[in-house]
Amino acid sequence: MSIVSAEAPQTDSDNAPVWLVDSSIYVFRAWFTLPEGITDREGEPVNAVVGFSEFLLRLLIHLHPAPVAFAFDQSLGQSYRHEIYPAYKANRPPAPESLKRQFRLCRALVRALGLTELGSSRYEADDIIGTLATRSRALGQTVRLITADKDLTQLVGPGDLWWEFAQDRRLDVRGVEKKLGVRPDQVADQLALAGDKVDNIPGVPGIGMATAARILRKFGDLEQVFADLDGVARLHIRGAARLSGLIREHEHEIRMARRLTGIHCDIEDLPADLDIRPTGPDRAALDALFELLNFDGPRRVRWEALLDRLEN
């Protein structure tokens, strides 16, 4: 893992990296770890909102006033990946209504802070982030990918960081190679070979991430693997001949999986002129949310200190 020295808070939004936040992970993490007994003034659970708001507080201290977008998964069960493979993420239970409500509150909090929040009825947060990262690079900007999802390592380019913010784990291009054994541009192929249990994507039996990495380091990409399966059989890997046969047998499934593991970096849902620079907090909207969420005492003091900074 490559650890990059901590960055000071940004002060020049023109030269600052673009921050792209895989928001749903941090909402789910709070929902699973904080007790449901944390409720709002209406008696409804807000544990996920409270946890996400604490993440927001820490994050905004680092990134203000850099451009930032918070991507949320909105297409659960109906994304274009489900059209390719209906069992995609079928291992995950549907979100209860109480959690859906909390997601709406999290998005409302981001909006009230004057920050961009995005979701799509067809694409996932990864695709939103991939599209914004591609656009940012075209403008000469680097990106900070705030996430805990290994899938997003495929978006890391020169000068970029994959950053698991809560635990301060950061990977640059070399860090991705050290962690996963492949370059960022090979990660989607690696996942197609090995499968991804988290997303219920089948892999080739007997091929894990390490073996997939060894194959891809030798051949470069899946097309080269399919073009030289005899070469796969000659690799200095235990059971190489069997692995070659399995890849041949499962080529259709591998190609299908690759359509799932690759991040779509040119989605049509996002306006071409989308501006993700912060616009400043909406105090009235925030006051209403803070009252609903019972944000008082030390928590309210910390938020007020941050809001004063965001406005100056």
C-alpha positions as CSV (number, residue, x, y, z in Angstrom):
1,M,0.0,0.0,0.0
2,S,1.3,3.4,-0.9
3,I,0.8,6.0,1.8
4,V,0.9,9.6,0.6
5,S,1.7,12.4,2.9
6,A,-1.4,14.2,4.4
7,E,-2.6,17.1,2.3
8,A,-3.3,20.5,3.8
9,P,-6.8,22.0,3.3
10,Q,-7.1,23.4,-0.2
11,T,-7.3,27.2,-0.6
12,D,-7.2,27.7,-4.4
13,S,-10.3,26.1,-6.0
14,D,-8.8,26.6,-9.5
15,N,-5.8,24.4,-8.8
16,A,-7.4,22.1,-6.2
17,P,-8.0,18.4,-7.0
18,V,-11.6,17.4,-7.7
19,W,-13.1,15.3,-4.8
20,L,-15.5,12.6,-5.8
21,V,-17.3,10.9,-2.9
22,D,-18.8,7.4,-3.0
23,S,-21.4,8.5,-0.5
24,S,-23.5,5.4,-0.1
25,I,-20.7,3.4,1.5
26,Y,-20.4,5.9,4.4
27,V,-24.2,5.9,4.9
28,F,-24.3,2.1,5.0
29,R,-21.3,2.0,7.3
30,A,-23.0,4.3,9.8
31,W,-26.3,2.4,9.6
32,F,-24.6,-0.9,10.4
33,T,-22.4,0.5,13.2
34,L,-24.5,3.0,15.1
35,P,-27.6,2.0,17.2
36,E,-31.1,2.5,15.8
37,G,-32.0,4.1,19.1
38,I,-30.6,7.4,17.7
39,T,-33.8,9.1,16.6
40,D,-34.9,12.5,15.3
41,R,-37.6,14.8,16.8
42,E,-40.3,12.6,15.1
43,G,-39.0,9.4,16.7
44,E,-37.6,8.0,13.4
45,P,-34.1,6.4,13.3
46,V,-31.4,8.7,12.1
47,N,-28.3,6.7,13.0
48,A,-27.1,6.6,9.4
49,V,-27.6,10.3,9.0
50,V,-25.7,11.1,12.2
51,G,-22.8,8.9,11.2
52,F,-22.7,10.3,7.7
53,S,-22.8,13.8,9.0
54,E,-19.7,13.1,11.2
55,F,-17.9,11.9,8.1
56,L,-19.0,15.1,6.3
57,L,-17.6,17.3,9.0
58,R,-14.2,15.7,8.8
59,L,-14.2,15.6,5.1
60,L,-15.1,19.3,4.5
61,I,-12.3,20.5,6.7
62,H,-9.9,18.9,4.2
63,L,-11.4,19.7,0.9
64,H,-13.0,23.2,1.2
65,P,-13.2,25.0,-1.2
66,A,-12.3,22.4,-3.8
67,P,-14.9,21.2,-6.3
68,V,-16.7,18.2,-4.9
69,A,-19.5,15.8,-5.9
70,F,-21.3,13.3,-3.7
71,A,-22.5,10.3,-5.7
72,F,-25.3,8.2,-4.3
73,D,-26.6,4.8,-5.5
74,Q,-30.2,5.4,-6.5
75,S,-30.6,2.6,-9.1
76,L,-30.6,-0.3,-6.7
77,G,-32.2,-3.3,-8.5
78,Q,-32.7,-1.5,-11.8
79,S,-29.4,-0.4,-13.1
80,Y,-28.2,-1.2,-16.6
81,R,-26.0,-3.9,-15.0
82,H,-29.2,-5.8,-14.0
83,E,-30.2,-5.8,-17.6
84,I,-27.0,-7.6,-18.4
85,Y,-27.1,-9.9,-15.4
86,P,-30.4,-10.0,-13.4
87,A,-28.6,-11.7,-10.4
88,Y,-26.3,-8.7,-10.1
89,K,-26.1,-7.8,-6.4
90,A,-29.0,-10.2,-5.7
91,N,-27.2,-11.3,-2.6
92,R,-28.1,-8.0,-0.9
93,P,-31.4,-7.6,0.9
94,P,-33.5,-4.6,-0.2
95,A,-33.1,-1.5,1.9
96,P,-35.9,-1.0,4.5
97,E,-38.0,2.2,4.2
98,S,-36.4,3.6,7.3
99,L,-33.0,3.5,5.6
100,K,-34.4,5.0,2.4
101,R,-35.7,7.9,4.4
102,Q,-32.2,8.4,5.9
103,F,-30.6,8.4,2.5
104,R,-33.0,11.2,1.5
105,L,-32.0,13.1,4.6
106,C,-28.3,12.6,3.8
107,R,-28.7,14.0,0.3
108,A,-30.7,16.9,1.7
109,L,-27.9,17.7,4.1
110,V,-25.4,17.7,1.3
111,R,-27.6,20.0,-0.8
112,A,-28.2,22.4,2.1
113,L,-24.4,22.7,2.5
114,G,-24.2,24.0,-1.0
115,L,-22.6,20.9,-2.4
116,T,-23.4,18.8,-5.4
117,E,-25.2,15.5,-4.8
118,L,-26.0,13.2,-7.7
119,G,-27.8,9.9,-8.3
120,S,-29.2,8.1,-11.4
121,S,-32.1,5.8,-12.1
122,R,-29.9,3.8,-14.5
123,Y,-26.3,4.1,-13.4
124,E,-24.5,3.5,-10.2
125,A,-22.4,5.9,-8.1
126,D,-19.3,4.4,-9.6
127,D,-20.4,5.4,-13.0
128,I,-21.1,8.9,-11.9
129,I,-17.7,9.1,-10.3
130,G,-16.0,7.6,-13.4
131,T,-17.7,10.1,-15.7
132,L,-16.8,13.1,-13.5
133,A,-13.2,11.8,-13.2
134,T,-12.9,11.5,-16.9
135,R,-14.2,15.0,-17.4
136,S,-11.9,16.4,-14.8
137,R,-8.8,14.8,-16.3
138,A,-9.7,16.3,-19.7
139,L,-9.4,19.7,-17.9
140,G,-6.0,18.8,-16.5
141,Q,-7.3,18.2,-13.0
142,T,-6.4,15.3,-10.7
143,V,-9.1,13.5,-8.6
144,R,-9.5,12.2,-5.0
145,L,-11.7,9.2,-5.0
146,I,-13.3,9.0,-1.5
147,T,-14.4,5.4,-1.1
148,A,-13.8,2.0,0.5
149,D,-14.6,0.2,-2.7
150,K,-11.8,-1.6,-4.5
151,D,-13.7,-1.4,-7.8
152,L,-12.9,2.4,-8.0
153,T,-9.2,1.7,-8.0
154,Q,-9.6,1.2,-11.7
155,L,-10.1,5.0,-12.0
156,V,-6.8,6.0,-10.4
157,G,-4.5,7.8,-12.8
158,P,-1.3,9.8,-12.4
159,G,-1.6,12.3,-9.6
160,D,-4.9,10.8,-8.4
161,L,-5.7,9.1,-5.1
162,W,-8.0,6.3,-4.0
163,W,-8.7,7.4,-0.4
164,E,-10.6,5.5,2.2
165,F,-11.1,8.6,4.2
166,A,-12.4,7.2,7.5
167,Q,-9.2,5.1,8.0
168,D,-6.9,7.3,6.0
169,R,-5.9,4.6,3.7
170,R,-4.6,6.1,0.4
171,L,-3.5,4.5,-2.8
172,D,-1.9,6.1,-5.8
173,V,-1.1,4.2,-9.1
174,R,1.8,2.4,-7.6
175,G,-0.2,1.7,-4.4
176,V,-2.9,0.0,-6.4
177,E,-0.3,-2.2,-8.2
178,K,1.2,-3.2,-4.8
179,K,-2.2,-3.8,-3.2
180,L,-3.9,-5.7,-6.0
181,G,-1.0,-6.9,-8.1
182,V,-2.2,-5.2,-11.3
183,R,-2.3,-1.7,-12.8
184,P,-5.5,0.3,-12.3
185,D,-6.5,-0.2,-15.9
186,Q,-6.3,-4.0,-15.4
187,V,-8.6,-4.1,-12.3
188,A,-11.9,-4.6,-14.2
189,D,-10.3,-7.6,-16.0
190,Q,-9.0,-9.0,-12.8
191,L,-12.5,-8.8,-11.2
192,A,-14.0,-10.4,-14.3
193,L,-11.7,-13.4,-14.0
194,A,-11.8,-13.7,-10.2
195,G,-15.4,-12.6,-9.7
196,D,-16.7,-10.3,-7.0
197,K,-18.7,-11.8,-4.1
198,V,-19.7,-8.4,-2.8
199,D,-21.6,-7.7,-6.1
200,N,-22.6,-11.3,-6.8
201,I,-20.5,-11.5,-9.9
202,P,-19.4,-15.0,-10.8
203,G,-15.8,-15.7,-11.5
204,V,-13.8,-18.6,-13.0
205,P,-13.8,-21.5,-10.5
206,G,-10.3,-21.8,-9.0
207,I,-9.1,-18.3,-10.0
208,G,-8.8,-15.8,-7.2
209,M,-7.5,-12.2,-7.3
210,A,-3.9,-13.3,-6.9
211,T,-4.0,-15.8,-9.8
212,A,-5.9,-13.4,-12.0
213,A,-3.2,-10.8,-11.3
214,R,-0.5,-13.3,-12.3
215,I,-2.3,-14.0,-15.6
216,L,-2.8,-10.4,-16.4
217,R,0.7,-9.4,-15.6
218,K,1.8,-11.8,-18.3
219,F,-0.8,-11.2,-20.9
220,G,-1.9,-7.6,-20.3
221,D,-5.7,-7.8,-20.8
222,L,-8.5,-10.3,-21.3
223,E,-8.4,-10.2,-25.1
224,Q,-4.7,-11.3,-25.0
225,V,-5.6,-14.0,-22.5
226,F,-8.3,-15.4,-24.8
227,A,-6.0,-15.1,-27.8
228,D,-3.3,-17.2,-26.2
229,L,-4.9,-19.8,-24.0
230,D,-2.1,-22.3,-24.9
231,G,0.3,-19.7,-23.4
232,V,-1.8,-19.6,-20.2
233,A,-1.4,-23.4,-20.0
234,R,2.4,-22.9,-20.0
235,L,2.5,-20.4,-17.2
236,H,4.5,-21.3,-14.1
237,I,1.4,-21.5,-12.0
238,R,0.2,-24.7,-10.3
239,G,-2.5,-26.3,-12.4
240,A,-1.9,-23.9,-15.3
241,A,-3.3,-26.3,-17.9
242,R,-6.5,-26.7,-15.9
243,L,-6.8,-22.9,-15.6
244,S,-6.4,-22.5,-19.3
245,G,-9.3,-25.0,-19.9
246,L,-11.5,-23.3,-17.3
247,I,-11.0,-19.9,-19.0
248,R,-11.9,-21.4,-22.3
249,E,-14.9,-23.1,-20.8
250,H,-16.1,-19.9,-19.1
251,E,-15.2,-17.4,-21.7
252,H,-18.9,-16.3,-22.2
253,E,-19.3,-15.7,-18.4
254,I,-16.0,-13.8,-18.2
255,R,-17.0,-11.5,-21.0
256,M,-20.4,-11.0,-19.3
257,A,-18.7,-10.3,-16.0
258,R,-16.3,-7.7,-17.7
259,R,-19.4,-5.7,-18.7
260,L,-20.3,-5.6,-15.0
261,T,-16.9,-4.8,-13.5
262,G,-16.0,-2.0,-15.8
263,I,-17.0,1.5,-14.7
264,H,-19.0,3.5,-17.3
265,C,-17.1,6.8,-17.7
266,D,-19.4,8.6,-20.2
267,I,-22.9,8.4,-18.9
268,E,-25.5,10.6,-20.5
269,D,-27.3,11.5,-17.2
270,L,-24.9,14.3,-16.3
271,P,-25.2,17.7,-18.0
272,A,-22.1,18.6,-20.0
273,D,-21.9,21.9,-18.2
274,L,-22.3,20.5,-14.6
275,D,-20.5,22.8,-12.1
276,I,-19.6,21.0,-8.9
277,R,-17.9,24.0,-7.1
278,P,-19.4,24.7,-3.7
279,T,-22.1,27.5,-3.7
280,G,-22.3,28.2,0.0
281,P,-24.6,26.9,2.8
282,D,-28.3,27.4,2.9
283,R,-28.7,28.4,6.6
284,A,-32.5,28.2,6.7
285,A,-32.4,24.6,5.2
286,L,-29.6,23.6,7.6
287,D,-31.4,25.0,10.7
288,A,-34.5,23.0,9.8
289,L,-32.4,19.8,9.3
290,F,-30.4,20.4,12.5
291,E,-33.6,20.8,14.5
292,L,-35.2,17.7,13.0
293,L,-32.0,15.7,13.7
294,N,-31.5,16.9,17.2
295,F,-28.1,18.5,16.4
296,D,-27.5,20.5,19.5
297,G,-24.8,20.9,22.2
298,P,-21.3,20.1,21.1
299,R,-22.4,18.7,17.7
300,R,-24.1,21.9,16.8
301,V,-21.1,23.9,18.0
302,R,-18.8,21.9,15.7
303,W,-21.2,22.4,12.7
304,E,-21.5,26.1,13.3
305,A,-17.7,26.5,13.4
306,L,-17.5,24.6,10.1
307,L,-20.3,26.7,8.5
308,D,-18.5,29.9,9.5
309,R,-15.5,28.6,7.7
310,L,-17.4,27.6,4.6
311,E,-18.9,31.1,4.3
312,N,-15.6,32.9,4.6
